Amino acid sequence: MTSLADKAILSGADNCPPMWEKDMHDSWKSKMELYMLNRQHGRMILESVENGPLHWPTVEENGVTRTKKYYELSVTEAIQADCDVKATNIILQGLPPEVYALVSTHKVVKELWERIQMLMQGTSLTKQERECKLYDEFDKFAYMKGESLRDLYLRFSLVLNDMNIYNMKLEQFQVNTKSLNTLPPE
């Protein structure tokens, strides 16, 4: 039986950004970047995140320099200004309430993104702990009674993907041996 969420994914619905999950920050970051790129003007949205917002141009009137109003921007500048807002919105929508409360005061998307990175990636000790957890998870990975081969494969792939995100290296024979030894008995 297929759930409504599965049907939405299969039909191509992608109107909600990926939700951040504890201990899955690097995976979330990667999915979030892909989500942004998949939006209209995705490259401009991602540039807002990586390089900061549009530096609003100025205009001189009667010897006084002022910042242009939105309606005075060129088409490209207006699109970039809109992308700045979209980027902030996408990121904030992908955060659970407890994380949102910690970062919602940041209105500049680049600062918001950097604050989230700082909060979630933590120190190198936190990364070491995560790597240790992943090696442990790989070592202890086992078939769960009643689990389908598809579900087993998906769980195993998630572990390997998370290890890959952290640039943790495994030899191919280790992966092959583990996957074969994990298969359920006939």
JOURUR-V92748 format. One record per residue. PHI is phi in whole degrees, -180 to 180 (999 if undefined). PSI is psi in whole degrees, 0 to 359 (* if undefined). NEAR is the number of other C-alpha atoms within 12 Angstrom. Layout:
# JOURUR-V92748
phi: [PHI & PHI]
psi: [PSI & PSI]
near: [NEAR & NEAR]
This chain:
# JOURUR-V92748
phi: [999 & -100 & -80 & -61 & -63 & -62 & -64 & -64 & -66 & -63 & -82 & 94 & -67 & -146 & -90 & -121 & -68 & -63 & -87 & -66 & -126 & -57 & 66 & -127 & -60 & -63 & -65 & -62 & -59 & -63 & -65 & -65 & -63 & -65 & -61 & -63 & -63 & -83 & -82 & -62 & 60 & -57 & -63 & -69 & -63 & -65 & -63 & -60 & -68 & -80 & -114 & 96 & -75 & -57 & -86 & -62 & -69 & -112 & -138 & -104 & -129 & 51 & 79 & -113 & -94 & -139 & -75 & -63 & -83 & -53 & -68 & -91 & -70 & -69 & -58 & -64 & -65 & -65 & -63 & -64 & -61 & -65 & -65 & -60 & -68 & -61 & -61 & -61 & -61 & -60 & -64 & -64 & -69 & -89 & -109 & -71 & -54 & -68 & -81 & -53 & -62 & -79 & -123 & -67 & -75 & -79 & -98 & -87 & -60 & -64 & -65 & -61 & -61 & -66 & -64 & -64 & -59 & -63 & -67 & -92 & -77 & 68 & -85 & -65 & -63 & -62 & -65 & -63 & -62 & -65 & -63 & -62 & -62 & -68 & -62 & -64 & -62 & -65 & -62 & -92 & -59 & -149 & -68 & -103 & -51 & 87 & -78 & -77 & -61 & -62 & -65 & -61 & -61 & -63 & -62 & -64 & -63 & -63 & -61 & -63 & -64 & -63 & -64 & -64 & -59 & -87 & 57 & -85 & -99 & -127 & -74 & -59 & -66 & -65 & -64 & -62 & -62 & -63 & -65 & -70 & -71 & -88 & -58 & -70 & -66 & -60]
psi: [136 & 134 & 167 & 321 & 318 & 318 & 321 & 319 & 315 & 326 & 355 & 11 & 127 & 44 & 0 & 132 & 158 & 140 & 135 & 139 & 143 & 141 & 10 & 30 & 313 & 321 & 317 & 316 & 314 & 315 & 322 & 318 & 318 & 321 & 315 & 316 & 334 & 354 & 164 & 135 & 37 & 319 & 321 & 324 & 312 & 325 & 325 & 319 & 315 & 324 & 355 & 170 & 172 & 133 & 106 & 129 & 160 & 163 & 146 & 126 & 123 & 42 & 2 & 131 & 131 & 161 & 139 & 147 & 162 & 314 & 346 & 351 & 153 & 169 & 313 & 317 & 320 & 319 & 317 & 319 & 318 & 321 & 327 & 315 & 317 & 318 & 313 & 314 & 315 & 312 & 312 & 325 & 337 & 8 & 141 & 160 & 321 & 328 & 320 & 316 & 331 & 336 & 355 & 345 & 343 & 118 & 338 & 122 & 322 & 317 & 321 & 311 & 316 & 322 & 318 & 317 & 315 & 317 & 319 & 325 & 329 & 198 & 175 & 332 & 318 & 320 & 319 & 318 & 317 & 319 & 318 & 318 & 319 & 318 & 318 & 316 & 320 & 313 & 320 & 2 & 130 & 159 & 137 & 130 & 131 & 356 & 139 & 159 & 324 & 313 & 321 & 313 & 316 & 316 & 316 & 318 & 322 & 316 & 312 & 320 & 316 & 321 & 321 & 320 & 323 & 9 & 35 & 127 & 134 & 145 & 149 & 324 & 329 & 315 & 314 & 314 & 315 & 315 & 321 & 320 & 342 & 343 & 143 & 155 & 156 & *]
near: [6 & 9 & 9 & 11 & 14 & 13 & 13 & 14 & 14 & 12 & 11 & 12 & 15 & 21 & 17 & 24 & 30 & 26 & 25 & 30 & 19 & 17 & 21 & 27 & 30 & 28 & 27 & 28 & 32 & 23 & 25 & 35 & 29 & 20 & 29 & 35 & 24 & 22 & 22 & 18 & 23 & 25 & 24 & 31 & 37 & 35 & 26 & 36 & 38 & 23 & 22 & 27 & 30 & 28 & 17 & 22 & 18 & 15 & 15 & 11 & 10 & 7 & 7 & 9 & 11 & 14 & 16 & 20 & 15 & 19 & 14 & 17 & 21 & 15 & 12 & 17 & 22 & 24 & 24 & 31 & 33 & 24 & 32 & 37 & 27 & 33 & 42 & 38 & 28 & 38 & 44 & 33 & 23 & 31 & 31 & 20 & 15 & 15 & 25 & 25 & 15 & 18 & 29 & 25 & 16 & 20 & 22 & 30 & 34 & 27 & 25 & 35 & 36 & 22 & 24 & 33 & 22 & 18 & 20 & 28 & 26 & 19 & 13 & 13 & 11 & 18 & 24 & 18 & 17 & 28 & 26 & 18 & 21 & 30 & 24 & 15 & 20 & 28 & 21 & 17 & 27 & 25 & 24 & 18 & 13 & 11 & 17 & 14 & 22 & 14 & 17 & 23 & 24 & 16 & 23 & 30 & 20 & 20 & 33 & 32 & 25 & 31 & 29 & 20 & 23 & 28 & 15 & 21 & 18 & 21 & 12 & 11 & 12 & 16 & 23 & 15 & 16 & 25 & 27 & 19 & 17 & 24 & 23 & 18 & 13 & 4]
